[in-house]
Amino acid sequence: MPSEKGTYLDSRAALQYLVERSDIDTDQIVYFGRSLREAVAVELAVARPPKGMVLVSPFSSVREMVKMAVPFAAAGWLVRNHYPTISRIRNVGAPILVIHAALDETVPIAQGRRLFEAANEPKTFCELTGAAHNDTYSAASEAFFGALEQFRTGLS
């Protein structure tokens, strides 16, 4: 299993690949992170701000997710990878779109709202009705892709 530090290093390597390509306008890069990868996108955005960032099914931290799932008080301290997105999102200055499914059984929508509230403006929240964690693209495709298009247009 990859470590938290390893995922951050991977994101930097992927970004470096894009930056080194002559056919990529680096001022137009938008980060996209879904579920755990949203934490990686936020960490990268603090180090190298993007033009914008899309977070799908985000959570505030792994520690908070564990505390919700495991019934004893010290559970959050047992996890090795923390991904403290809530403390990092405040340092992101790029426009942010948060998309979260209302019926998400893996990452409750309250987690997405909490992260959204901590984010700086400009920011947009899109709640997908009738969708769960793994079907955001299909169960609410019109709303999902509509929100992406509206966000993209607003970045121009």
trRosetta pair geometry for C-beta under 8 A, 3 or more apart (Angstrom, degrees):
i j d omega theta_ij theta_ji phi_ij phi_ji
2 6 4.5 -133 -171 91 93 131
2 7 5.5 105 130 -57 130 86
2 10 7.5 -18 -160 -20 150 139
3 6 4.3 101 53 2 79 106
3 7 7.2 -145 91 -7 45 81
3 80 7.7 -78 -134 130 84 117
3 81 6.6 -179 -164 -85 54 111
4 7 6.0 -55 -154 31 31 108
4 8 6.8 29 150 -16 63 105
4 80 7.7 -164 -12 123 109 77
4 81 3.9 157 -51 -138 106 95
4 82 6.6 2 -87 34 164 60
4 83 6.0 -151 -128 -58 117 75
5 8 5.7 -57 -154 36 35 112
5 9 6.4 34 150 -18 67 106
6 9 5.6 -54 -147 37 33 112
6 10 6.3 38 152 -23 66 103
7 10 5.5 -48 -148 33 35 116
7 11 6.6 36 153 -21 64 101
7 36 7.9 -86 -148 146 164 107
7 37 8.0 -139 -174 -111 127 62
7 40 5.0 -99 145 -97 111 126
8 11 5.8 -52 -151 32 33 110
8 12 6.7 32 151 -17 63 105
8 40 6.3 -157 -86 -137 54 83
8 43 5.4 -71 -113 119 107 145
8 44 7.2 179 -146 -65 72 79
9 12 5.7 -55 -151 36 34 112
9 13 6.4 36 151 -21 66 105
10 13 5.6 -55 -149 35 32 112
10 14 6.4 32 154 -18 66 104
10 40 7.7 -26 71 -158 99 142
11 14 5.7 -51 -147 36 33 111
11 15 6.3 32 153 -17 65 106
11 40 4.9 170 -53 167 142 108
11 41 7.2 -162 -138 -82 145 43
11 43 7.3 119 58 79 154 102
11 44 4.6 -110 137 -69 134 133
12 15 5.7 -55 -146 39 31 110
12 16 6.2 37 153 -24 65 106
12 44 6.8 -169 -69 -117 65 101
12 47 7.4 -34 -95 99 106 152
12 48 7.9 126 -119 1 78 132
13 16 5.6 -51 -146 34 30 115
13 17 6.6 39 152 -24 61 100
14 17 5.7 -49 -156 28 33 116
14 18 6.9 29 149 -14 63 103
15 18 5.7 -55 -154 37 37 110
15 19 6.2 37 151 -21 70 107
15 29 7.5 87 -136 177 91 160
15 44 6.5 163 -40 -165 144 130
15 48 6.2 134 164 73 157 154
16 19 5.6 -53 -142 37 32 113
16 20 6.3 28 159 -18 65 109
17 20 6.2 -63 -151 37 25 107
17 21 7.0 31 152 -30 61 103
18 21 5.9 -53 -156 19 35 114
18 24 5.1 -139 -177 156 79 172
18 26 7.0 131 127 -105 96 83
18 29 6.4 101 133 -102 147 133
19 24 7.3 -98 -91 89 20 130
19 26 5.3 48 -119 -104 72 132
21 24 4.4 70 81 2 110 111
24 28 7.9 -145 179 58 70 101
24 29 7.4 38 171 -70 114 101
25 28 4.3 50 92 9 106 117
26 29 5.8 -18 -159 -16 49 116
27 51 6.4 83 159 -74 53 112
28 51 5.6 -8 -145 -26 26 154
29 50 5.1 -101 105 -140 86 95
29 51 6.0 144 63 2 44 97
30 50 5.7 113 -123 158 30 129
30 51 5.4 -60 -74 65 73 97
30 52 4.5 -10 -124 66 101 87
30 53 6.7 -174 -170 -81 71 32
30 54 6.7 45 156 -8 111 97
30 152 7.5 -80 -39 -106 169 81
30 155 7.0 -60 -84 -104 125 174
31 41 4.2 148 154 -156 125 107
31 44 6.3 162 -113 83 149 121
31 45 5.8 -119 22 -67 154 103
31 50 4.6 -164 -14 -24 95 161
31 52 7.7 -154 32 100 66 46
31 53 4.5 -5 63 -118 99 85
31 54 7.2 -166 97 31 55 63
32 41 6.8 -133 84 -103 14 150
32 53 7.6 -179 -75 -159 35 55
32 54 4.7 -1 -115 62 75 107
32 56 7.6 18 -175 -5 84 107
33 37 4.1 -153 -153 120 82 79
33 38 3.5 144 115 -95 112 42
33 39 7.1 -163 163 19 146 35
33 40 6.0 176 -123 59 132 79
33 41 3.1 -137 -33 -4 131 131
33 42 7.0 -94 38 -21 158 73
33 53 7.5 -5 12 -173 100 99
33 54 7.4 166 28 89 56 61
33 55 5.6 -8 68 -115 93 69
33 56 7.2 -169 98 29 45 74
33 58 7.4 65 101 -91 104 99
34 37 5.5 25 49 54 54 113
34 38 6.3 65 -81 -45 5 92
34 55 7.8 156 -89 -165 37 44
34 56 4.1 -16 -112 68 83 111
34 57 5.9 45 -167 41 72 103
35 38 6.5 156 61 -1 14 100
35 56 7.2 -30 -26 97 59 81
35 57 4.8 -6 -74 95 68 119
35 58 7.7 -160 -105 -91 19 36
35 59 7.7 27 -157 -9 52 103
35 106 7.3 -12 -123 113 120 135
35 107 6.4 -177 -124 -17 78 141
35 133 7.3 64 -87 -169 119 104
36 39 6.0 -47 -172 23 49 111
36 40 7.3 43 138 -13 70 103
36 83 7.0 -113 -153 -91 76 171
37 40 5.1 -49 -154 36 52 116
37 41 6.2 56 147 -23 73 100
38 41 5.4 -51 -147 36 37 114
38 42 6.4 38 154 -20 67 103
38 55 4.2 78 -142 -145 123 94
38 56 6.8 -162 -68 46 121 49
38 57 7.2 -169 -19 78 138 60
38 58 4.2 -117 123 -102 161 92
38 59 7.5 134 68 22 124 63
38 85 6.8 29 116 -117 92 153
39 42 5.8 -51 -148 34 31 110
39 43 6.5 32 153 -18 63 105
39 58 7.6 140 -54 -146 65 89
39 59 7.4 -27 -57 60 109 86
39 61 7.9 97 -113 -119 129 46
39 62 7.7 -7 -76 -39 166 92
39 83 3.7 10 -179 -169 158 119
39 85 4.6 -106 -115 -64 80 113
40 43 5.8 -53 -149 36 32 111
40 44 6.3 30 153 -17 64 108
40 83 7.8 -52 -50 -127 60 114
41 44 5.8 -58 -148 39 30 111
41 45 6.2 34 153 -25 65 107
41 53 6.0 144 152 -154 118 113
41 55 6.7 -168 76 -92 136 85
42 45 5.5 -52 -146 33 32 115
42 46 6.9 37 153 -24 62 98
42 53 7.4 100 -88 174 59 155
42 55 7.2 27 -57 -91 102 130
42 58 8.0 87 -39 -140 129 132
42 85 4.9 88 55 -139 158 92
42 88 5.1 117 139 102 110 122
42 89 5.5 -48 -151 -82 133 73
42 92 6.3 -87 -149 -51 77 140
43 46 6.0 -50 -160 25 33 112
43 47 7.0 19 149 -7 63 107
43 83 7.9 -97 -40 -140 125 72
43 85 7.8 -89 -44 -101 81 70
43 88 5.8 -39 -89 -170 58 167
44 47 5.8 -64 -154 44 37 105
44 48 6.1 -35 171 46 76 93
44 50 7.9 45 115 -37 101 109
45 48 7.2 -80 -122 73 24 53
45 49 5.9 48 -170 -117 69 48
45 50 5.7 -63 -113 5 91 96
45 53 5.5 -21 -87 -73 147 146
45 92 4.6 26 123 -119 126 113
45 94 6.0 -106 -160 24 120 127
46 49 8.0 25 -118 -72 10 70
46 88 5.3 -88 -47 -169 141 103
46 91 4.7 44 -123 102 104 121
46 92 6.1 -78 -73 -72 67 76
49 92 7.2 146 -117 -149 88 67
49 93 6.0 -19 -125 54 139 94
49 94 5.3 163 -169 -46 93 109
50 53 5.6 116 58 -65 128 85
50 94 5.2 34 68 -111 70 170
51 94 6.6 107 123 -146 15 121
51 95 7.8 -17 143 37 57 100
51 155 5.7 79 144 -172 110 128
52 94 5.5 -177 -108 164 30 110
52 95 4.5 -27 -119 71 94 96
52 96 7.2 176 -168 -80 74 31
52 97 7.2 34 167 -4 115 97
52 151 6.6 158 161 162 150 104
52 152 7.9 -166 62 -100 155 47
52 155 4.8 -86 -30 -98 140 134
53 92 6.8 -45 17 -179 151 142
53 94 5.4 97 -9 97 100 125
53 95 7.3 171 26 90 68 51
53 96 5.1 -18 70 -110 96 75
53 97 7.4 -171 96 29 49 67
54 96 7.8 156 -90 -161 28 56
54 97 4.7 -14 -113 67 74 106
54 99 6.9 8 -174 1 95 110
54 148 6.7 19 -116 -114 152 86
54 151 6.6 115 -87 111 105 162
55 58 4.2 10 159 -50 121 130
55 96 6.6 0 4 -169 109 103
55 97 7.2 173 27 88 65 54
55 98 5.0 -18 70 -110 101 70
55 99 7.3 174 88 27 49 67
55 112 7.7 170 118 -138 108 92
55 115 7.1 -103 122 121 155 140
56 98 7.9 161 -85 -162 31 48
56 99 4.7 -16 -110 69 76 103
56 100 7.4 164 -161 -79 48 49
56 136 6.2 164 -172 98 122 167
57 99 7.6 -27 -28 96 56 73
57 100 5.8 120 -92 -121 44 71
57 101 6.6 -4 -85 13 98 93
57 104 5.9 163 -125 -127 102 147
57 106 7.2 27 -174 78 133 109
57 107 4.8 115 177 56 91 134
57 112 6.7 -82 -139 -74 27 123
57 133 5.8 84 -127 -138 148 76
57 136 6.9 -135 -41 -43 110 147
58 85 6.6 -143 -177 138 110 162
58 98 6.1 -77 20 -138 125 103
58 100 7.1 -82 29 -80 71 108
58 107 7.2 -172 93 155 15 150
58 111 6.8 -150 107 127 58 96
58 112 5.2 108 56 -112 78 74
58 115 4.8 -86 114 60 124 163
58 116 8.0 134 63 -46 128 76
59 62 7.3 87 103 -75 136 42
59 64 6.8 -176 168 76 103 110
59 65 5.3 3 -172 -61 153 117
59 83 7.8 64 80 108 105 122
59 85 6.7 117 88 35 59 137
59 107 4.9 -114 -66 -142 102 120
59 111 4.3 -24 -124 168 65 138
59 112 7.5 -45 -77 -63 39 58
59 115 7.0 126 138 -42 11 133
60 64 4.8 10 73 38 108 157
60 65 7.9 170 50 -41 73 79
60 85 6.0 -152 -166 69 28 97
60 86 3.9 20 -165 -52 89 122
60 111 5.6 -128 -11 -155 84 82
60 114 5.0 -36 -65 103 123 127
60 115 5.4 -160 -86 -66 66 88
60 118 7.7 97 -124 4 98 146
61 64 4.7 98 58 4 84 99
61 65 7.1 -147 96 -4 47 85
61 82 5.9 -15 -173 170 109 78
61 83 5.9 166 -147 91 59 68
61 84 4.7 4 -111 -115 120 50
61 85 6.0 -168 -77 26 59 74
61 86 5.6 -70 -35 9 96 105
61 87 7.7 34 -72 0 123 93
62 65 5.4 -55 -150 37 38 114
62 66 6.3 39 153 -21 69 103
62 79 5.5 -151 126 145 115 158
62 81 5.8 49 31 105 168 79
62 82 5.5 -157 47 -156 106 26
62 83 4.7 87 -20 40 103 102
63 66 5.9 -55 -150 35 29 110
63 67 6.5 30 152 -20 63 106
63 76 4.0 64 -172 -166 85 104
63 77 7.5 43 -138 -65 111 38
63 79 6.0 -154 -90 47 63 130
63 82 5.4 3 -33 -142 105 86
63 84 7.4 8 13 -90 116 80
64 67 5.6 -52 -147 35 33 113
64 68 6.6 34 153 -20 64 103
64 76 6.9 31 -67 -117 28 128
64 86 7.5 62 -14 -14 145 138
64 111 7.1 149 113 -119 126 105
65 68 5.8 -56 -155 33 33 111
65 69 6.4 16 154 -10 66 113
65 107 7.0 -47 -112 -113 121 81
65 111 7.1 30 -84 -108 87 149
66 69 5.8 -67 -145 44 32 103
66 70 5.6 -8 173 12 75 115
66 75 5.1 -156 143 135 100 102
66 76 5.1 148 79 -99 111 56
66 78 7.2 -153 164 58 151 92
66 79 5.2 -158 -38 -40 158 131
67 70 6.9 -62 -116 52 21 84
67 73 8.0 15 -137 -151 98 36
67 75 5.6 154 -98 74 51 107
67 76 4.3 -9 -57 -56 101 112
68 108 7.2 -133 -178 6 160 126
69 75 7.7 -149 73 145 73 150
70 75 3.6 167 88 -140 128 156
71 75 7.6 104 49 -40 24 143
72 75 5.4 124 70 -43 73 98
74 77 5.1 -49 -176 35 77 117
74 78 6.9 86 132 -35 83 96
75 78 5.8 -55 -162 18 41 117
76 79 6.6 -47 -166 13 41 109
79 82 6.5 130 103 -85 111 59
84 87 4.6 -4 146 29 114 113
84 88 6.3 119 102 -18 78 97
85 88 5.7 -71 -147 44 35 106
85 89 5.8 44 161 -39 75 103
85 115 6.1 -7 120 -122 119 123
86 89 6.2 -38 -137 15 25 113
86 114 6.8 -29 -108 133 120 105
86 115 6.0 -111 -93 -104 74 74
86 118 5.5 95 -156 23 75 174
87 90 7.0 -51 -174 18 34 111
88 91 5.8 -65 -169 36 53 109
88 92 7.2 56 141 -32 77 100
89 92 5.6 -48 -158 16 47 117
89 96 7.8 42 -159 -95 104 166
89 115 5.9 142 -44 -167 165 83
89 118 5.1 90 81 106 125 108
89 119 4.9 -71 162 -87 118 74
89 120 7.9 -175 148 -2 76 74
90 118 5.9 -73 -63 166 87 94
90 119 7.5 -139 -82 -111 43 31
90 120 6.8 99 -149 -41 44 94
92 96 6.7 75 115 -61 132 124
92 119 6.7 -34 66 -141 114 89
92 120 6.5 -166 82 27 67 108
93 120 6.1 -27 -114 77 46 151
95 122 4.6 -14 -116 77 91 102
95 123 7.0 179 -161 -80 58 44
95 124 7.9 21 178 0 97 95
95 151 7.4 170 132 -163 121 92
95 154 7.0 -158 173 114 162 113
95 155 6.3 -154 55 -94 143 89
96 116 7.7 -174 115 -125 125 69
96 119 5.1 -84 53 -179 156 150
96 120 7.7 111 3 62 122 64
96 122 7.5 173 28 99 63 57
96 123 4.5 -6 65 -116 96 89
96 124 7.3 -172 98 30 57 62
97 123 7.5 175 -79 -159 31 58
97 124 5.0 -12 -115 65 72 102
97 126 6.7 11 -177 -1 95 113
97 147 6.4 147 -174 156 130 103
97 148 7.4 146 116 -101 162 49
97 151 4.2 -37 -59 -105 147 150
98 112 5.6 152 169 -178 122 99
98 115 6.7 159 -116 92 144 104
98 116 4.5 -112 27 -85 160 107
98 119 7.4 -179 -39 2 124 153
98 123 7.0 20 -4 -177 101 104
98 124 7.2 -174 29 91 67 52
98 125 5.0 -16 68 -112 104 69
98 126 7.0 178 91 27 53 69
99 126 4.6 -16 -109 70 75 109
99 128 6.5 45 -179 -30 91 111
99 136 6.7 108 135 -175 116 138
99 144 6.3 79 -168 -130 147 76
99 147 5.8 139 -93 99 115 152
99 148 7.9 -23 -52 -59 147 81
100 104 6.3 -72 -178 -15 84 143
100 107 7.7 -105 -140 105 105 106
100 109 4.9 129 138 -128 128 80
100 111 8.0 175 -131 73 143 77
100 112 3.5 172 -76 70 151 176
100 113 7.4 -104 43 -42 160 68
100 125 7.4 -23 18 -165 105 91
100 126 7.5 149 23 82 59 59
100 127 6.1 -26 72 -113 83 61
100 128 6.9 -159 96 17 32 89
101 104 4.3 122 73 -55 96 90
101 109 7.0 -124 85 -78 43 102
101 127 7.9 97 -139 -167 14 59
101 128 4.6 -41 -105 69 60 112
101 131 3.8 -108 -129 103 112 94
101 132 5.4 143 137 -134 149 7
101 133 6.2 -146 48 -70 137 33
101 135 7.6 93 -110 68 155 69
101 136 5.1 -123 -57 -91 115 93
101 139 7.6 57 -129 73 126 127
101 140 7.0 171 -112 14 90 138
102 109 5.7 -3 -126 -59 39 152
102 127 5.5 61 -66 176 93 102
102 128 6.3 -142 -7 82 80 52
102 129 5.1 16 7 -107 142 51
102 130 7.3 42 46 -1 116 32
102 131 6.9 99 29 52 74 70
103 130 7.0 -1 -2 -158 128 10
103 131 6.3 175 41 87 99 32
103 132 4.5 -59 102 -85 100 74
104 107 5.3 -36 150 68 134 64
104 108 6.2 170 89 -112 99 21
104 109 5.7 133 33 -53 112 74
104 112 7.8 92 31 -16 156 127
104 131 7.8 11 -61 113 75 78
104 132 5.7 135 -98 -163 39 52
104 133 4.5 89 -145 -68 82 77
105 132 5.7 -3 0 -159 94 114
105 133 5.9 -97 45 -10 66 114
106 132 8.0 95 2 165 90 89
106 133 3.9 47 21 -88 114 165
106 134 7.7 82 -10 -35 136 85
107 111 5.2 -93 177 60 88 143
107 112 6.9 91 132 -43 110 93
107 133 6.3 116 24 -111 80 115
108 111 5.3 110 69 -6 72 97
108 112 8.0 -143 109 4 48 85
109 112 5.3 -50 -157 37 50 113
109 113 6.2 51 147 -20 74 103
109 127 6.8 46 -151 -128 137 102
110 113 5.6 -52 -145 39 34 113
110 114 6.2 41 154 -25 66 104
111 114 5.7 -52 -149 32 29 113
111 115 6.6 25 154 -14 63 105
112 115 5.9 -56 -150 38 31 108
112 116 6.2 34 152 -21 65 109
112 125 7.6 128 140 -143 104 106
113 116 5.4 -54 -145 38 32 115
113 117 6.3 35 156 -22 66 104
113 125 7.1 49 -110 -142 67 149
114 117 5.9 -53 -150 33 28 111
114 118 6.7 22 153 -15 61 108
115 118 5.8 -61 -153 38 33 109
115 119 6.6 42 149 -35 66 102
116 119 5.7 -50 -153 18 34 117
116 123 6.3 157 -160 154 80 135
116 125 4.9 40 -149 -85 158 117
119 123 4.8 118 106 -94 124 153
120 123 6.9 145 92 -35 37 117
122 154 8.0 -137 133 150 147 131
124 147 7.4 -178 124 -161 127 100
124 150 7.9 -139 156 107 170 114
124 151 6.4 -149 49 -93 141 100
126 143 6.7 165 176 160 115 98
126 144 7.7 135 129 -109 138 43
126 147 4.0 1 -91 -116 166 153
128 131 4.1 -18 128 36 120 132
128 136 5.7 123 48 -140 169 84
128 139 7.4 101 155 92 122 96
128 140 3.8 154 -166 79 110 166
128 143 5.4 157 -117 95 80 132
128 144 6.1 17 -99 -67 132 87
129 140 6.7 134 58 -104 46 131
129 143 7.6 101 29 -14 74 169
130 139 5.6 -153 125 158 87 107
130 140 5.8 141 74 -72 92 99
131 135 5.5 -147 -151 93 82 84
131 136 5.0 87 164 -107 141 51
131 139 4.0 155 -103 86 78 119
131 140 4.0 -77 -42 -6 129 117
131 144 7.7 90 -69 -55 168 116
132 135 5.5 49 50 33 81 99
132 136 7.8 -117 75 -55 34 67
132 139 7.0 61 15 22 69 161
133 136 7.4 -38 -177 -35 20 100
135 138 5.0 -68 -165 57 85 98
135 139 4.1 65 129 -14 114 113
135 140 7.8 105 122 7 82 77
136 139 6.9 -46 -102 46 16 95
136 140 6.2 -41 -159 49 51 104
136 144 5.6 123 154 -98 84 138
137 141 5.9 34 165 -99 49 84
137 144 5.8 -142 -113 112 42 166
137 145 8.0 65 -146 -49 70 92
138 141 5.7 -1 -130 -53 22 108
140 143 4.6 -38 168 47 101 113
140 144 5.3 112 105 -31 85 98
141 144 5.5 -58 -136 40 29 113
141 145 5.8 12 173 -4 69 111
142 145 6.7 -60 -137 45 20 95
142 146 5.8 24 159 -22 59 118
143 146 5.6 -58 -139 40 24 115
143 147 6.3 28 160 -22 62 106
144 147 6.1 -61 -157 32 23 107
144 148 6.7 19 150 -15 61 107
145 148 5.4 -48 -147 36 40 115
145 149 6.2 40 154 -20 68 104
146 149 5.8 -55 -146 37 30 109
146 150 6.2 29 156 -17 65 107
147 150 5.8 -54 -144 39 30 110
147 151 6.2 31 156 -20 64 108
148 151 5.8 -58 -149 37 28 111
148 152 6.2 28 155 -19 65 108
149 152 5.7 -53 -145 37 30 112
149 153 6.2 31 156 -19 64 107
150 153 5.8 -54 -147 37 29 112
150 154 6.4 30 153 -19 62 109
151 154 5.7 -60 -152 37 30 112
151 155 6.7 33 152 -26 63 103
152 155 5.8 -54 -156 25 33 113
152 156 7.5 46 149 -35 60 93
153 156 6.0 -39 -165 5 40 116
